[in-house]
């Protein structure tokens, strides 16, 4: 079962409010339904709940590239086969190809993300000899043991209910001697827009709902990797602040990059009203700063 209490940074008032809701979600069994939680995230990125995700590349690709480049600093992919889990629209996958990977499989839970990734690959000139695409569940990877030289997860781990299982799966499909690389959400990741979104929304729709986000500390990521049997584990934490210039632009970024999957808890006819209400709160309170907090980790599979 995923952790009940919120694991990231928030203001005290919102932390208390969310955790009261989280305990209620646990008591009613909602937190234990991890299949429903993963399905809600998938549908969000498939655009089932709002149109914000249609602007994913438009507003998010630059920061996605920065995160991917930070993670790739610790990874040598030259001449190697790579599985990119949570590959989204292909930002990290294409970067690894530019760094000399022999072939990359871009995997994601969302078909909409993969459709865009295929279009992006065509535009970049990467054919099926260099990149393939696969819809997958990070907790149950559809590959045999020892299938890849490098298994990478790009800023996806915080969205997974069973993070330990996902790391174990990464280790399983890595070849002996291969590398597992993780870019995980740290405790401060996007805390400002999360806090503002909870403040701006009508609370009646989200009480009793455990938001599907579990950021982690370095020691927790290291522990997952150690329990998966990986060795030579290295971790580091990288943070920076992004100033979007206005609350409206910060909201547009966050709503697109997160796909606003929590709108799945709202009546469909209320989604636009709630989005407008939340965006107005961002603008009114000038919520323009968004923190990126990344735990970069790598470990080798013995053999």
Backbone as JSON, one array per atom type, in Angstrom:
{
  "sequence": "XXXXXXXXXXXXXXXXXXXXXXXXXXXXXXXXXXXXXXXXXXXXXXXXXXXXXXXXXXXXXXXXXXXXXXXXXXXXXXXXXXXXXXXXXXXXXXXXXXXXXXXXXXXXXXXXXXXXXXXXXXXXXXXXXXXXXXXXXXXXXXXXXXXXXXXXXXXXXXXXXXXXXXXXXXXXXXXXXXXXXXXXXXXXXXXXXXXXXXXXXXXXXXXXXXXXXXXXXXXXXXXXXXXXXXXXXXXXXXXXXXXXXXXXXXXXXXXXXXXXXXXXXXXXXXXXXXXXXXXXXXXXXXXXXXXXXXXXXXXXXXX",
  "N": [[0.84, -1.19, 0.0], [0.55, 2.26, -0.8], [2.22, 5.07, 0.79], [0.46, 6.82, 3.3], [0.47, 9.47, 4.4], [1.34, 12.8, 3.35], [4.34, 13.36, 1.59], [5.95, 15.42, 0.81], [7.02, 18.92, 0.69], [4.93, 21.47, 2.0], [2.89, 24.34, 2.86], [2.13, 24.77, 6.37], [-0.7, 24.82, 6.93], [-1.94, 23.76, 4.61], [-0.65, 21.31, 4.48], [-1.67, 20.06, 6.79], [-4.38, 20.0, 6.12], [-4.39, 18.41, 3.76], [-3.37, 16.0, 4.76], [-5.28, 15.26, 6.64], [-7.34, 14.69, 4.89], [-6.04, 12.62, 3.54], [-5.81, 10.61, 5.49], [-8.49, 10.01, 5.84], [-9.01, 9.0, 3.3], [-7.48, 6.69, 3.43], [-8.85, 5.33, 5.47], [-11.27, 4.78, 4.26], [-10.54, 3.08, 2.3], [-9.72, 3.98, -0.18], [-7.06, 4.68, -0.69], [-5.85, 2.26, -0.83], [-6.53, 1.2, -3.23], [-4.69, 0.86, -5.6], [-4.62, 0.34, -8.32], [-6.71, 1.88, -9.33], [-5.68, 4.37, -8.74], [-3.39, 4.54, -10.39], [-4.67, 4.36, -12.83], [-6.11, 6.73, -12.89], [-4.07, 8.63, -13.11], [-3.02, 7.85, -15.6], [-5.24, 8.37, -17.3], [-5.37, 11.1, -16.96], [-3.01, 12.01, -18.27], [-3.67, 11.11, -20.73], [-5.47, 12.95, -21.48], [-8.1, 12.87, -20.61], [-9.47, 14.3, -18.67], [-9.02, 17.06, -18.79], [-8.0, 19.73, -21.03], [-5.49, 20.68, -20.65], [-3.14, 19.18, -20.86], [-2.61, 19.07, -23.53], [-0.86, 21.06, -24.08], [1.57, 20.26, -23.22], [4.26, 19.81, -24.31], [4.68, 22.35, -25.33], [4.79, 24.16, -23.14], [6.41, 22.87, -21.34], [8.75, 21.56, -22.28], [11.34, 22.69, -22.19], [12.11, 22.76, -19.46], [11.82, 20.05, -18.93], [13.87, 19.07, -20.5], [16.07, 20.14, -19.15], [15.98, 18.72, -16.73], [16.35, 16.11, -17.7], [18.91, 16.32, -18.83], [20.42, 16.81, -16.55], [20.15, 14.37, -15.21], [21.38, 12.68, -17.06], [24.0, 13.34, -16.88], [25.3, 11.57, -15.2], [25.39, 9.2, -16.52], [26.59, 6.93, -18.9], [25.7, 6.34, -22.05], [26.64, 5.55, -24.49], [26.62, 3.55, -27.32], [24.85, 1.75, -26.18], [21.92, -0.17, -25.27], [18.8, 1.13, -24.25], [16.19, 1.44, -21.89], [13.7, 3.72, -21.43], [11.78, 4.71, -18.96], [8.64, 6.12, -18.3], [8.83, 7.93, -20.31], [7.35, 9.86, -21.6], [6.83, 12.45, -23.89], [9.18, 12.0, -25.19], [11.51, 13.47, -24.62], [13.79, 12.85, -22.92], [14.53, 10.43, -24.08], [15.31, 11.13, -26.72], [17.47, 12.76, -26.11], [19.25, 10.9, -25.06], [19.76, 9.39, -27.35], [21.08, 11.33, -28.86], [23.34, 11.42, -27.36], [24.57, 9.1, -28.05], [23.39, 6.54, -27.64], [22.65, 3.22, -28.67], [20.15, 2.16, -29.18], [16.86, 3.07, -28.16], [14.12, 2.39, -26.07], [11.2, 4.0, -25.65], [9.09, 4.27, -23.08], [5.82, 4.54, -21.69], [2.97, 5.16, -19.56], [0.88, 6.4, -20.74], [-0.92, 6.56, -23.71], [-1.44, 8.81, -25.24], [0.76, 10.45, -24.7], [2.74, 8.89, -25.91], [1.93, 8.9, -28.57], [2.47, 11.57, -29.25], [5.22, 11.47, -28.8], [6.05, 9.76, -30.85], [5.49, 11.38, -33.09], [7.25, 13.46, -32.54], [9.68, 12.08, -32.73], [9.72, 11.42, -35.43], [9.92, 13.98, -36.51], [12.42, 14.65, -35.52], [13.96, 12.94, -36.91], [14.45, 10.29, -36.16], [14.29, 6.94, -36.68], [12.68, 3.62, -36.62], [14.83, 1.93, -36.28], [16.33, 3.1, -34.37], [14.69, 3.96, -32.28], [12.0, 2.76, -30.31], [8.57, 2.44, -29.21], [6.54, 1.99, -26.34], [3.65, 1.21, -24.54], [3.42, 1.01, -21.12], [3.4, -0.32, -17.75], [5.1, 0.84, -15.05], [5.48, -0.67, -12.79], [5.2, -3.27, -13.52], [6.99, -4.41, -15.72], [7.09, -5.14, -19.22], [9.16, -6.95, -20.12], [11.85, -9.3, -20.57], [14.14, -10.65, -18.13], [17.24, -9.01, -17.84], [17.28, -7.45, -20.24], [18.2, -4.94, -21.11], [20.94, -2.61, -21.46], [21.02, -0.19, -20.1], [18.7, 1.05, -17.8], [16.4, 3.45, -17.4], [14.62, 5.91, -15.53], [12.68, 8.65, -15.92], [11.86, 11.24, -14.08], [9.42, 10.19, -12.99], [8.95, 8.56, -10.85], [7.75, 9.62, -8.52], [5.06, 9.48, -9.07], [4.23, 6.93, -8.76], [2.52, 4.4, -7.04], [3.73, 2.13, -5.82], [6.75, 2.37, -5.31], [9.04, 0.96, -4.61], [8.64, -1.53, -5.81], [8.73, -0.79, -8.49], [11.43, -0.02, -8.81], [12.67, -2.44, -8.3], [11.75, -3.83, -10.54], [13.06, -2.38, -12.54], [15.71, -3.11, -11.98], [15.51, -5.83, -12.5], [15.12, -6.04, -15.32], [17.44, -4.97, -16.28], [20.6, -5.77, -17.69], [23.11, -8.08, -16.38], [25.65, -6.31, -14.81], [24.75, -4.02, -15.91], [23.26, -0.67, -15.87], [21.14, 1.12, -13.65], [19.25, 3.99, -13.72], [17.87, 6.8, -12.15], [15.72, 9.56, -12.09], [14.25, 11.22, -9.69], [11.38, 12.67, -8.03], [12.04, 15.16, -5.74], [11.56, 16.26, -2.25], [10.77, 19.0, -2.33], [9.73, 19.4, -4.8], [7.88, 21.18, -7.12], [6.33, 22.32, -5.12], [5.14, 24.79, -4.61], [3.09, 25.35, -6.68], [1.47, 23.12, -6.17], [0.59, 23.55, -3.54], [-0.76, 25.99, -3.94], [-2.73, 25.19, -5.75], [-4.33, 23.45, -4.22], [-5.25, 25.31, -2.37], [-6.7, 26.99, -4.05], [-8.76, 25.46, -5.18], [-12.15, 24.13, -5.0], [-12.82, 22.63, -2.01], [-14.56, 20.54, -1.49], [-14.52, 18.67, -3.49], [-12.16, 17.32, -3.31], [-11.76, 16.33, -0.78], [-11.06, 13.48, 1.16], [-9.62, 12.27, -0.76], [-6.63, 10.92, -1.89], [-4.04, 12.49, -3.21], [-2.2, 11.48, -6.06], [0.84, 11.43, -5.61], [4.09, 11.05, -4.57], [6.71, 12.29, -3.46], [10.24, 11.84, -2.72], [13.01, 11.44, -0.38], [16.63, 11.56, -0.62], [17.8, 9.4, 0.83], [15.75, 7.56, 0.88], [15.39, 6.87, -1.8], [17.89, 5.7, -2.27], [17.64, 3.51, -0.55], [15.59, 2.0, -1.78], [16.97, 1.2, -4.08], [19.07, -0.28, -3.04], [17.68, -2.4, -1.83], [16.76, -3.58, -4.11], [18.93, -4.91, -4.94], [21.01, -3.6, -6.17], [24.3, -2.22, -6.7], [27.16, -0.06, -5.98], [25.89, 2.41, -5.61], [24.92, 5.7, -6.24], [23.89, 8.95, -5.3], [22.47, 12.21, -5.69], [21.24, 15.48, -4.97], [19.47, 17.93, -6.7], [18.42, 21.22, -7.01], [16.43, 23.93, -8.22], [14.97, 27.15, -8.87], [12.21, 28.28, -10.76], [11.13, 31.14, -12.39], [8.2, 32.21, -13.59], [7.21, 34.64, -14.27], [4.55, 35.46, -14.09], [1.54, 34.65, -12.26], [-0.44, 33.41, -13.8], [0.97, 32.25, -15.97], [2.57, 30.44, -14.58], [0.6, 28.74, -13.56], [-0.43, 27.71, -16.0], [1.78, 26.27, -16.91], [2.08, 24.34, -14.82], [-0.43, 23.03, -14.84], [-0.39, 21.82, -17.34], [2.0, 20.24, -17.39], [1.6, 18.5, -15.3], [-0.71, 17.34, -16.08], [-3.04, 17.62, -14.71], [-4.48, 15.54, -13.38], [-6.05, 15.14, -11.15], [-8.42, 16.36, -11.63], [-10.08, 14.4, -12.39], [-11.6, 13.73, -10.23], [-13.62, 15.5, -10.17], [-16.94, 16.58, -11.15], [-17.5, 16.4, -14.64], [-18.63, 18.69, -15.84], [-17.82, 20.72, -14.2], [-15.13, 21.12, -14.39], [-13.81, 23.09, -16.04], [-14.66, 25.44, -14.81], [-13.47, 25.15, -12.26], [-10.79, 25.08, -13.0], [-10.48, 27.67, -14.04], [-11.01, 29.11, -11.74], [-8.87, 28.31, -10.09], [-6.66, 29.17, -11.58], [-7.12, 31.91, -11.47], [-6.62, 32.31, -8.77], [-3.85, 31.78, -8.64], [-2.96, 33.96, -10.14], [-3.93, 36.14, -8.66], [-2.61, 35.86, -6.21], [-0.06, 35.97, -7.06], [1.51, 33.66, -7.66], [4.2, 32.7, -8.89], [6.63, 31.44, -8.84], [8.21, 28.32, -9.25], [9.5, 25.46, -7.89], [12.01, 23.21, -8.89], [13.0, 20.05, -7.89], [15.16, 17.55, -7.77], [16.05, 14.21, -7.33], [18.8, 12.6, -8.24], [19.85, 9.46, -9.14], [21.85, 6.5, -9.33], [22.71, 3.08, -9.97], [24.44, -0.05, -10.13], [23.8, -3.22, -11.6], [24.79, -6.23, -10.22], [27.22, -8.48, -11.65]],
  "CA": [[0.0, 0.0, 0.0], [1.34, 3.5, -0.79], [2.22, 5.82, 2.04], [-0.78, 7.57, 3.51], [0.71, 10.89, 4.64], [2.03, 13.56, 2.31], [5.78, 13.2, 1.81], [6.69, 16.58, 0.31], [6.89, 20.22, 1.35], [3.73, 22.3, 1.83], [2.68, 25.22, 4.0], [1.52, 23.97, 7.45], [-2.15, 24.73, 6.83], [-2.3, 22.85, 3.52], [-0.15, 19.99, 4.88], [-2.65, 19.5, 7.72], [-5.62, 19.76, 5.38], [-4.22, 17.26, 2.88], [-3.17, 14.76, 5.52], [-6.59, 14.89, 7.17], [-8.01, 14.05, 3.75], [-5.33, 11.37, 3.23], [-6.19, 9.61, 6.5], [-9.86, 9.62, 5.5], [-8.9, 8.15, 2.11], [-6.99, 5.38, 3.89], [-9.9, 4.68, 6.25], [-12.34, 4.32, 3.37], [-9.99, 2.1, 1.36], [-9.36, 4.57, -1.47], [-5.61, 4.67, -0.86], [-5.41, 0.89, -1.11], [-6.88, 0.85, -4.61], [-3.6, 1.44, -6.39], [-4.95, 0.26, -9.74], [-7.52, 3.07, -9.64], [-4.8, 5.54, -8.67], [-2.59, 4.57, -11.61], [-5.56, 4.61, -13.95], [-6.45, 8.15, -12.89], [-2.91, 9.34, -13.67], [-2.98, 7.54, -17.03], [-6.29, 9.1, -17.99], [-5.0, 12.51, -16.97], [-2.04, 12.24, -19.33], [-4.36, 10.84, -22.0], [-6.34, 14.08, -21.76], [-9.5, 12.53, -20.35], [-10.11, 15.17, -17.68], [-8.89, 18.45, -19.17], [-7.2, 19.96, -22.23], [-4.2, 21.29, -20.3], [-2.01, 18.34, -21.27], [-2.32, 19.32, -24.94], [0.21, 22.05, -24.15], [2.66, 19.66, -22.45], [5.56, 20.15, -24.91], [4.76, 23.79, -25.54], [5.17, 24.91, -21.93], [7.25, 22.1, -20.43], [9.88, 20.83, -22.85], [12.63, 23.26, -21.79], [12.44, 22.27, -18.12], [12.0, 18.61, -19.03], [15.22, 18.86, -21.03], [17.04, 20.43, -18.09], [15.97, 17.59, -15.8], [16.94, 14.96, -18.37], [20.35, 16.55, -18.96], [21.0, 16.65, -15.22], [20.22, 12.94, -14.93], [22.28, 12.02, -17.99], [25.38, 13.64, -16.49], [25.86, 10.44, -14.47], [25.13, 7.97, -17.27], [27.23, 6.76, -20.21], [24.8, 5.52, -22.87], [27.24, 5.34, -25.8], [26.6, 2.19, -27.83], [24.07, 0.89, -25.28], [20.47, -0.23, -25.38], [18.24, 1.86, -23.12], [14.75, 1.54, -21.64], [13.36, 4.99, -20.81], [10.47, 4.53, -18.34], [8.06, 7.44, -18.09], [9.49, 8.73, -21.35], [6.49, 10.97, -22.02], [6.86, 12.81, -25.31], [10.44, 11.59, -25.77], [12.61, 14.41, -24.38], [14.97, 12.15, -22.42], [14.91, 9.4, -25.07], [16.05, 11.76, -27.82], [18.74, 13.22, -25.58], [20.13, 9.74, -24.97], [20.19, 9.07, -28.72], [22.08, 12.31, -29.23], [24.56, 11.07, -26.62], [25.19, 7.9, -28.62], [22.73, 5.27, -27.36], [22.45, 2.44, -29.9], [18.71, 2.07, -29.38], [16.1, 3.44, -26.98], [12.69, 2.13, -26.0], [10.51, 5.05, -24.89], [7.9, 3.65, -22.51], [5.0, 5.42, -20.87], [1.65, 4.61, -19.27], [-0.11, 7.16, -21.52], [-0.84, 6.44, -25.16], [-1.38, 10.15, -25.81], [2.15, 10.88, -24.63], [3.52, 8.14, -26.89], [1.57, 9.4, -29.9], [3.26, 12.78, -29.46], [6.62, 11.08, -28.88], [6.28, 9.24, -32.21], [5.54, 12.53, -33.97], [8.5, 14.17, -32.27], [10.78, 11.26, -33.27], [9.71, 11.6, -36.89], [10.43, 15.32, -36.78], [13.85, 14.65, -35.19], [14.64, 12.05, -37.85], [14.79, 9.02, -35.53], [13.45, 5.87, -37.18], [12.51, 2.45, -35.75], [16.13, 1.3, -36.0], [16.93, 3.78, -33.23], [13.77, 4.16, -31.16], [10.71, 2.1, -30.29], [7.66, 3.01, -28.23], [5.78, 0.92, -25.67], [2.83, 1.59, -23.39], [3.79, 0.08, -20.06], [3.22, -0.05, -16.33], [6.45, 0.8, -14.49], [5.55, -1.65, -11.72], [5.16, -4.61, -14.13], [7.58, -4.14, -17.03], [6.82, -6.25, -20.15], [10.41, -7.38, -20.72], [12.54, -10.39, -19.89], [15.28, -10.3, -17.3], [18.5, -8.73, -18.54], [17.0, -7.04, -21.61], [18.75, -3.63, -21.49], [22.2, -2.17, -20.85], [20.69, 0.91, -19.19], [17.27, 1.21, -17.54], [16.29, 4.81, -16.87], [13.29, 6.43, -15.21], [12.83, 10.1, -16.0], [10.89, 12.05, -13.34], [8.16, 9.44, -12.96], [8.86, 7.75, -9.65], [6.83, 10.2, -7.56], [3.67, 9.2, -9.46], [4.0, 5.49, -8.66], [2.13, 3.98, -5.68], [4.68, 1.16, -5.27], [8.04, 2.78, -5.86], [10.01, -0.11, -4.41], [8.41, -2.53, -6.85], [9.19, -0.27, -9.78], [12.89, -0.08, -8.84], [12.99, -3.86, -8.44], [11.52, -4.16, -11.94], [14.16, -1.8, -13.31], [16.88, -3.97, -11.78], [15.27, -7.13, -13.14], [15.27, -6.01, -16.79], [18.8, -4.56, -16.62], [21.51, -6.91, -17.86], [24.16, -8.12, -15.37], [26.64, -5.28, -15.08], [24.07, -2.85, -16.46], [23.04, 0.47, -14.99], [19.81, 1.65, -13.38], [19.34, 5.43, -13.5], [16.58, 7.35, -11.73], [15.5, 10.97, -11.77], [13.06, 11.15, -8.84], [10.87, 13.93, -7.48], [12.46, 15.42, -4.37], [10.49, 16.76, -1.36], [10.32, 20.36, -2.63], [9.38, 19.5, -6.21], [6.61, 21.81, -7.49], [5.49, 22.47, -3.93], [4.37, 26.05, -4.65], [1.82, 25.2, -7.4], [0.62, 22.13, -5.5], [-0.01, 24.25, -2.41], [-1.7, 26.98, -4.46], [-3.85, 24.48, -6.37], [-5.21, 23.0, -3.14], [-5.89, 26.51, -1.82], [-7.6, 27.6, -5.01], [-9.86, 24.59, -5.59], [-13.25, 23.84, -4.07], [-12.33, 21.5, -1.21], [-15.52, 19.45, -1.4], [-14.25, 17.66, -4.5], [-10.91, 16.6, -3.06], [-11.67, 15.75, 0.57], [-11.15, 12.03, 1.09], [-8.87, 11.83, -1.94], [-5.17, 10.96, -1.69], [-3.41, 12.88, -4.46], [-1.21, 10.48, -6.47], [2.17, 12.01, -5.7], [4.88, 10.63, -3.42], [8.12, 12.67, -3.56], [11.09, 11.1, -1.78], [14.32, 11.95, -0.02], [17.75, 10.78, -1.16], [18.01, 8.14, 1.55], [14.68, 6.64, 0.51], [15.71, 6.36, -3.13], [19.02, 4.78, -2.09], [17.15, 2.28, 0.08], [14.91, 1.22, -2.82], [17.97, 0.62, -4.98], [19.8, -1.32, -2.3], [16.8, -3.57, -1.67], [16.65, -4.21, -5.43], [20.16, -5.65, -5.18], [21.97, -2.81, -6.93], [25.53, -1.85, -5.99], [27.8, 1.18, -6.45], [24.8, 3.37, -5.67], [25.28, 7.1, -6.05], [22.75, 9.86, -5.36], [22.7, 13.63, -5.43], [20.01, 16.27, -5.05], [19.64, 19.16, -7.47], [17.21, 22.06, -6.95], [16.48, 25.28, -8.76], [13.67, 27.82, -8.89], [11.82, 28.84, -12.05], [10.24, 32.3, -12.28], [7.41, 32.27, -14.81], [6.86, 36.02, -14.56], [3.17, 35.75, -13.66], [0.84, 33.49, -11.73], [-1.14, 32.72, -14.87], [1.92, 31.41, -16.72], [2.96, 29.33, -13.7], [-0.53, 27.8, -13.56], [-0.49, 27.05, -17.3], [2.85, 25.26, -16.92], [1.8, 23.24, -13.88], [-1.61, 22.29, -15.28], [-0.02, 21.01, -18.5], [3.05, 19.26, -17.11], [1.03, 17.51, -14.38], [-1.92, 16.84, -16.74], [-4.19, 17.92, -13.84], [-5.27, 14.3, -13.32], [-6.99, 15.21, -10.02], [-9.72, 16.78, -12.12], [-10.91, 13.2, -12.5], [-12.48, 13.66, -9.06], [-14.65, 16.53, -10.32], [-17.94, 16.41, -12.22], [-16.93, 16.96, -15.87], [-19.14, 20.02, -16.16], [-17.24, 21.7, -13.28], [-13.67, 21.16, -14.55], [-13.35, 24.38, -16.55], [-14.9, 26.43, -13.76], [-12.45, 24.99, -11.23], [-9.5, 25.49, -13.59], [-10.48, 29.15, -14.09], [-10.94, 29.57, -10.35], [-7.51, 28.09, -9.59], [-5.77, 30.08, -12.31], [-7.33, 33.25, -10.91], [-5.93, 32.35, -7.48], [-2.43, 31.93, -8.95], [-2.72, 35.33, -10.59], [-4.22, 37.07, -7.56], [-1.58, 35.71, -5.18], [1.23, 36.07, -7.74], [2.24, 32.39, -7.5], [4.97, 32.67, -10.14], [7.84, 30.64, -8.63], [8.0, 26.87, -9.19], [10.76, 24.8, -7.56], [12.37, 21.87, -9.35], [13.79, 19.34, -6.88], [15.41, 16.27, -8.41], [17.0, 13.25, -6.77], [19.44, 11.85, -9.32], [20.42, 8.26, -8.53], [22.26, 5.44, -10.24], [23.25, 1.89, -9.34], [24.81, -1.09, -11.08], [23.35, -4.58, -11.3], [25.97, -7.1, -10.14], [27.37, -9.51, -12.69]],
  "C": [[0.88, 1.24, 0.0], [1.25, 4.22, 0.54], [1.0, 6.74, 2.12], [-0.51, 9.07, 3.58], [1.51, 11.52, 3.5], [3.52, 13.58, 2.62], [6.6, 14.4, 1.35], [6.42, 17.84, 1.12], [5.55, 20.86, 1.01], [3.71, 23.32, 2.97], [1.94, 24.43, 5.08], [0.01, 23.78, 7.32], [-2.57, 23.71, 5.77], [-1.8, 21.44, 3.83], [-1.16, 19.31, 5.8], [-3.94, 19.14, 6.99], [-5.51, 18.51, 4.5], [-4.1, 15.97, 3.67], [-4.44, 14.33, 6.25], [-7.39, 14.15, 6.1], [-7.38, 12.69, 3.44], [-5.69, 10.25, 4.21], [-7.61, 9.11, 6.23], [-9.85, 8.69, 4.29], [-8.42, 6.75, 2.48], [-8.11, 4.63, 4.62], [-11.01, 4.12, 5.38], [-11.85, 3.32, 2.32], [-9.53, 2.67, 0.05], [-7.86, 4.51, -1.73], [-5.09, 3.27, -1.19], [-5.73, 0.43, -2.52], [-5.86, 1.46, -5.55], [-3.86, 1.34, -7.89], [-5.76, 1.48, -10.17], [-6.66, 4.31, -9.64], [-3.96, 5.66, -9.94], [-3.45, 4.87, -12.83], [-5.94, 6.09, -14.04], [-5.29, 8.97, -13.48], [-2.82, 9.1, -15.17], [-4.01, 8.35, -17.79], [-5.99, 10.6, -18.03], [-4.06, 12.83, -18.12], [-2.59, 11.86, -20.71], [-5.35, 11.94, -22.35], [-7.8, 13.85, -21.47], [-10.21, 13.55, -19.47], [-10.02, 16.66, -18.02], [-8.01, 18.54, -20.42], [-5.8, 20.49, -21.91], [-3.03, 20.5, -20.86], [-1.69, 18.52, -22.75], [-1.18, 20.31, -25.13], [1.49, 21.57, -23.44], [4.04, 20.05, -23.01], [5.75, 21.66, -25.01], [5.28, 24.52, -24.31], [6.2, 24.18, -21.07], [8.53, 21.53, -20.97], [11.23, 21.38, -22.39], [13.04, 22.75, -20.41], [12.59, 20.76, -18.09], [13.41, 18.29, -19.54], [16.27, 19.12, -19.96], [17.12, 19.28, -17.1], [16.66, 16.38, -16.42], [18.45, 15.11, -18.5], [21.06, 16.38, -17.63], [21.17, 15.17, -14.88], [21.27, 12.26, -15.8], [23.75, 12.32, -17.69], [26.07, 12.43, -15.86], [25.8, 9.14, -15.26], [25.87, 8.0, -18.61], [26.36, 5.81, -21.04], [25.39, 5.18, -24.23], [27.25, 3.86, -26.18], [25.73, 1.23, -27.04], [22.58, 0.94, -25.59], [19.86, 0.33, -24.1], [16.72, 1.69, -23.09], [14.51, 2.82, -20.87], [11.93, 4.9, -20.28], [9.91, 5.89, -17.96], [8.61, 8.42, -19.1], [8.65, 9.88, -21.88], [6.55, 11.21, -23.51], [8.25, 12.64, -25.93], [11.64, 12.47, -25.48], [13.88, 13.69, -23.94], [15.46, 11.1, -23.43], [15.75, 10.0, -26.19], [17.41, 12.27, -27.35], [19.73, 12.06, -25.48], [20.6, 9.28, -26.34], [21.24, 10.06, -29.19], [23.41, 12.06, -28.52], [25.12, 9.71, -27.02], [24.56, 6.58, -28.27], [22.48, 4.53, -28.68], [20.97, 2.29, -30.23], [18.02, 2.39, -28.06], [14.66, 2.96, -27.14], [12.09, 3.19, -25.1], [9.2, 4.47, -24.4], [7.14, 4.6, -21.63], [3.65, 4.77, -20.65], [0.58, 5.23, -20.16], [0.1, 7.0, -23.01], [-0.77, 7.81, -25.81], [0.05, 10.69, -25.79], [2.98, 10.18, -25.71], [3.18, 8.55, -28.32], [2.38, 10.65, -30.22], [4.74, 12.46, -29.58], [6.96, 10.54, -30.27], [6.37, 10.39, -33.22], [6.84, 13.3, -33.8], [9.7, 13.41, -32.83], [10.87, 11.42, -34.78], [10.29, 12.96, -37.25], [11.93, 15.4, -36.52], [14.65, 13.75, -36.13], [15.08, 10.73, -37.26], [13.79, 7.95, -35.98], [13.4, 4.69, -36.23], [13.8, 1.67, -35.5], [16.79, 1.9, -34.77], [15.99, 3.88, -32.03], [12.48, 3.39, -31.38], [9.87, 2.72, -29.18], [6.79, 1.9, -27.65], [4.95, 1.52, -24.54], [3.06, 0.56, -22.3], [3.43, 0.61, -18.68], [4.59, -0.21, -15.67], [6.59, -0.24, -13.38], [5.51, -3.09, -12.24], [5.69, -4.46, -15.56], [7.44, -5.36, -17.95], [8.06, -6.76, -20.86], [11.04, -8.49, -19.89], [13.69, -9.85, -19.04], [16.5, -10.05, -18.17], [18.33, -8.23, -19.97], [17.74, -5.77, -22.06], [20.07, -3.36, -20.78], [21.95, -1.09, -19.8], [19.17, 0.96, -19.04], [17.12, 2.53, -16.79], [14.84, 5.16, -16.59], [13.4, 7.94, -15.07], [11.66, 10.8, -15.32], [9.48, 11.45, -13.37], [7.9, 8.81, -11.61], [7.85, 8.29, -8.63], [5.37, 9.94, -7.85], [3.3, 7.74, -9.25], [3.64, 5.1, -7.23], [3.14, 3.04, -5.04], [6.05, 1.42, -5.88], [9.09, 1.68, -5.71], [9.87, -1.2, -5.47], [8.92, -2.06, -8.2], [10.71, -0.32, -9.89], [13.35, -1.53, -8.98], [12.8, -4.33, -9.89], [12.62, -3.6, -12.84], [15.41, -2.68, -13.2], [16.72, -5.31, -12.5], [15.57, -7.09, -14.64], [16.62, -5.45, -17.24], [19.68, -5.81, -16.77], [22.49, -6.94, -16.69], [25.29, -7.15, -15.74], [26.04, -4.0, -15.62], [23.75, -1.81, -15.4], [21.55, 0.79, -14.87], [19.97, 3.12, -13.01], [17.96, 5.99, -13.2], [16.69, 8.85, -11.55], [14.19, 11.04, -11.0], [12.66, 12.54, -8.36], [11.33, 14.07, -6.03], [11.36, 16.08, -3.57], [9.94, 18.14, -1.71], [9.77, 20.51, -4.05], [7.96, 20.06, -6.41], [5.72, 22.11, -6.27], [4.63, 23.74, -4.0], [3.07, 25.89, -5.45], [0.9, 24.14, -6.81], [-0.13, 22.81, -4.36], [-1.08, 25.23, -2.89], [-2.92, 26.32, -5.1], [-4.84, 24.02, -5.32], [-5.95, 24.19, -2.53], [-6.97, 27.05, -2.75], [-8.82, 26.79, -5.38], [-10.98, 24.56, -4.56], [-12.91, 22.55, -3.33], [-13.29, 20.3, -1.22], [-15.23, 18.34, -2.41], [-13.03, 16.8, -4.16], [-10.79, 16.06, -1.65], [-11.91, 14.24, 0.48], [-10.43, 11.44, -0.1], [-7.39, 11.98, -1.65], [-4.53, 11.26, -3.05], [-2.27, 11.92, -4.79], [0.15, 11.12, -6.7], [2.93, 11.71, -4.43], [6.35, 11.01, -3.63], [8.94, 11.99, -2.47], [12.4, 11.84, -1.49], [15.4, 11.05, -0.61], [17.89, 9.42, -0.49], [16.95, 7.11, 1.2], [14.92, 6.05, -0.87], [16.86, 5.36, -3.05], [18.55, 3.45, -1.51], [16.41, 1.41, -0.92], [15.92, 0.49, -3.7], [18.75, -0.48, -4.3], [18.96, -2.58, -2.14], [16.57, -4.29, -3.0], [17.92, -4.95, -5.81], [21.21, -4.9, -5.98], [23.17, -2.44, -6.05], [26.1, -0.57, -6.61], [26.76, 2.29, -6.6], [25.31, 4.78, -5.38], [24.02, 7.95, -6.16], [23.22, 11.29, -5.15], [21.36, 14.35, -5.62], [20.3, 17.59, -5.74], [18.33, 19.95, -7.39], [17.47, 23.39, -7.66], [15.06, 25.84, -8.78], [13.43, 28.46, -10.26], [10.84, 29.99, -11.81], [9.51, 32.46, -13.61], [6.91, 33.68, -15.13], [5.46, 36.42, -14.16], [2.55, 34.48, -13.12], [0.12, 32.71, -12.81], [-0.24, 31.79, -15.66], [2.38, 30.23, -15.88], [1.85, 28.29, -13.64], [-0.58, 27.03, -14.88], [0.58, 25.97, -17.4], [2.47, 24.07, -16.05], [0.62, 22.39, -14.35], [-1.28, 21.38, -16.46], [0.96, 19.9, -18.13], [2.57, 18.17, -16.17], [-0.18, 16.81, -14.97], [-3.17, 17.02, -15.88], [-5.09, 16.7, -13.65], [-6.28, 14.3, -12.17], [-8.35, 15.75, -10.44], [-10.64, 15.59, -12.4], [-11.84, 13.01, -11.33], [-13.64, 14.65, -9.16], [-15.72, 16.09, -11.31], [-17.41, 17.06, -13.49], [-17.37, 18.38, -16.17], [-18.55, 21.11, -15.26], [-15.74, 21.9, -13.51], [-13.2, 22.54, -15.0], [-13.54, 25.49, -15.51], [-13.83, 26.36, -12.68], [-11.07, 25.4, -11.74], [-9.41, 27.02, -13.63], [-10.33, 29.73, -12.68], [-9.51, 29.44, -9.8], [-6.51, 29.0, -10.29], [-5.89, 31.51, -11.77], [-6.64, 33.39, -9.56], [-4.43, 32.53, -7.7], [-2.12, 33.38, -9.32], [-2.88, 36.32, -9.43], [-3.12, 37.06, -6.51], [-0.16, 35.75, -5.75], [2.11, 34.83, -7.49], [3.0, 32.14, -8.81], [6.24, 31.83, -10.05], [7.48, 29.17, -8.52], [9.37, 26.22, -8.98], [10.86, 23.45, -8.26], [13.3, 21.26, -8.31], [13.96, 17.91, -7.37], [16.41, 15.45, -7.6], [17.53, 12.41, -7.93], [20.18, 10.67, -8.69], [20.81, 7.25, -9.6], [22.85, 4.29, -9.44], [23.49, 0.83, -10.39], [24.26, -2.44, -10.64], [24.58, -5.5, -11.28], [26.01, -8.12, -11.28], [28.43, -9.16, -13.7]]
}
